[in-house]
Amino acid sequence: MKKLLILLVFTLTLFGSSYENGHFLYNAKGCSNCHGTNAEGSNEVPRLANKSKKFLVSKLKGFQAGIATNQNQQIMIGFAQGLSDKELDDITNFLSTYKQSSNKKYKLSEDVMGGY
Ligand code: HEC
């Protein structure tokens, strides 16, 4: 059973479904409201696009554990805690390999109808 699960996860990853799901979650979980549609960030909010997977995961796990090194970061604790391990994995796969053109695939109606 475990092997089957690993195979399934591998297959999904192979076909980019983790990336797609990460993209969906990035919008659905509200990340894009602050970090920008293209994960480009702004003055107060850091860019996330194409930062390393390792960095993003360690930051988010830290926020989940309630670690914030400045006041700005405290806002992230609640958002990070709202992510399951799988969601965190998908979002960071999406962000660390971000391709701007893929944004065109998503229209609002697709997000709303996205099956979640
Ligand atoms: C209400 C605005 C807001 C929302 C929504 C939000 N963030 Fe953040 N995020 C921030 C701020 C502010 C920081 C920290 C800035 C700092 O370090 O001073 C941050 C930091 C981060 C960092 C660390 C980046 C770095 O370079 O240090 C990651 C990763 C991150 N957010 C991911 C996410 C994800 C994934 C979501 C959606 C689940 C999300 N954020 C939703 C505002 C937000």
Residues whose N, C-alpha, C, O or C-beta is under 5 A from the ligand:
A	BS01	HEC	K29 G30 C31 C34 E44 V45 P46 R47 L56 K59 L60 N72 Q73 I75 M76 F79 I91
